[in-house]
């Protein structure tokens, strides 16, 4: 089964971004993210566009205007392949979770709520 990667943006230090890649059937646990990167809060659409160069719904995991801190949830590894936004709300690309780690330089982390 294939699942889309879902990217949630939160401002870190209120001037940079922390991005989490999670399965679309899970919710990000902001306390877990904060435990790894410090205080976080939800970002609005303008902040996301300014920091990444992409509009919400099309934020790619790579090629951001300002490089974010990226955390890839370990739960993505239950899938052989995942789909990520490709810079436009109507564009996606397929990759393996290992590829996502390699392309972003992100660690595998525990950032989703317990099911």
Secondary structure, 3 states (H helix, E strand, C coil): CCEEEEEEEEEECCCEEEEEEEECCCCECHHHHHHHHCCEEECCHHHHHHHHCCCCCCCCCCCCCCCCEEEEEHHHHHCCCEEEECCCCCCEEEECHHHHHHHHCCEEECCECCC
